[in-house]
Amino acid sequence: MKRFLKAFVPPGIVIAPMSLFAVVAVLSPTVDSASAGGSLLVAAAVSVAAMMYFLPTTVAALREAPSYVGILIVNTVGGLFLIGWIAALIWAFVDRQPGPVIVQNIYHGPAPQAPNSTMQPPVL
């Protein structure tokens, strides 16, 4: 399910408003020319609003966030209120698993000698 959502939802977020825009543009010549420009403007406004509404989901998909489905749900349901949209956007930007920490000790002195139990202290 998660792979399906990652594969189809972000393109759908962009394609769905554009297809709405195209449908209105194709059907607008059937209406008189005065309202055709208004219909085209409304379609453009709806397209931009839909893309802005799903911005957190798009960011999560592009960043390959591990909690993509959760961000999608918060964005869809909680995005109706401004606080849900802001929470989903913040979650989309901070939801990354840190990479492995590599610690490398560098010693620039002479190579340490391994202790040898058979060695006798020098006689003076």
C-alpha positions in Angstrom: 0.0 0.0 0.0 2.8 2.4 0.9 4.6 1.7 -2.4 1.4 2.3 -4.3 0.8 5.7 -2.5 4.4 6.8 -3.1 4.2 5.9 -6.8 0.8 7.4 -7.7 -0.2 10.1 -5.2 2.5 12.8 -6.0 1.9 12.6 -9.8 -1.8 12.6 -9.1 -1.5 15.7 -7.0 0.0 17.5 -10.0 -2.0 15.8 -12.8 -5.4 16.0 -11.3 -5.6 19.8 -11.0 -4.0 20.2 -14.5 -6.6 17.8 -16.0 -9.3 19.8 -14.3 -7.7 22.9 -15.9 -7.7 21.2 -19.3 -11.3 20.0 -19.1 -12.5 23.5 -18.2 -10.4 24.9 -21.0 -11.9 22.5 -23.5 -15.4 23.0 -22.4 -15.2 26.8 -22.1 -15.6 27.5 -25.8 -19.1 26.0 -25.6 -20.0 28.8 -23.2 -20.2 32.4 -24.3 -16.8 34.2 -24.5 -17.5 36.4 -21.4 -17.8 33.5 -19.0 -15.1 31.4 -20.7 -12.3 33.6 -19.4 -13.9 33.5 -15.9 -14.1 29.7 -16.0 -10.5 29.4 -17.1 -9.5 31.7 -14.2 -11.5 29.6 -11.7 -9.9 26.4 -13.0 -6.4 27.9 -12.7 -7.2 29.1 -9.2 -8.5 25.6 -8.2 -5.4 24.0 -9.7 -3.0 26.2 -7.8 -5.0 25.8 -4.5 -5.0 22.0 -4.9 -1.2 22.0 -5.4 -0.6 24.3 -2.4 -3.0 22.2 -0.3 -1.0 19.0 -1.0 2.4 20.7 -0.7 3.4 18.8 2.5 2.5 15.4 0.9 4.5 16.3 -2.2 7.5 17.3 -0.1 7.3 14.1 1.9 7.2 12.1 -1.3 10.1 13.8 -2.9 12.2 13.5 0.3 11.1 9.8 0.6 10.0 10.3 4.2 9.4 7.1 6.1 6.1 8.4 7.5 4.8 9.3 4.1 1.4 7.7 4.7 0.9 9.5 8.0 1.8 12.8 6.5 -0.7 12.2 3.7 -3.4 11.4 6.2 -2.6 14.5 8.4 -2.4 16.6 5.3 -5.7 15.3 3.9 -7.8 15.4 7.1 -6.0 18.0 9.2 -5.2 20.2 6.3 -8.7 21.6 6.3 -7.5 23.6 9.4 -4.4 25.6 9.1 -2.7 23.9 12.1 -3.0 20.5 10.4 -1.4 21.8 7.2 1.5 23.4 9.1 2.0 20.3 11.2 2.1 18.1 8.0 4.6 20.5 6.4 6.9 20.5 9.4 6.6 16.7 9.6 7.5 16.4 6.0 10.7 18.4 6.4 12.0 16.9 9.6 11.0 13.2 9.0 14.3 11.8 7.9 16.2 8.9 9.5 19.7 10.0 10.4 22.5 8.2 8.5 25.0 6.0 10.3 27.6 7.8 12.4 31.1 6.9 11.4 33.8 7.5 14.0 37.4 7.3 12.9 40.2 7.7 15.4 43.4 9.0 13.9 46.6 8.7 15.8 49.7 10.5 14.4 52.3 9.3 16.8 54.6 6.2 16.6 53.0 2.9 16.4 52.3 1.5 19.9 54.3 -1.5 21.0 52.5 -4.6 22.1 53.4 -5.6 25.6 55.7 -8.6 25.6 55.7 -10.7 28.7 59.0 -12.4 27.8 60.9 -9.2 27.8 63.3 -8.5 30.7 64.1 -5.0 31.8 67.5 -3.9 30.8 70.3 -4.4 33.3 72.3 -1.3 34.1 
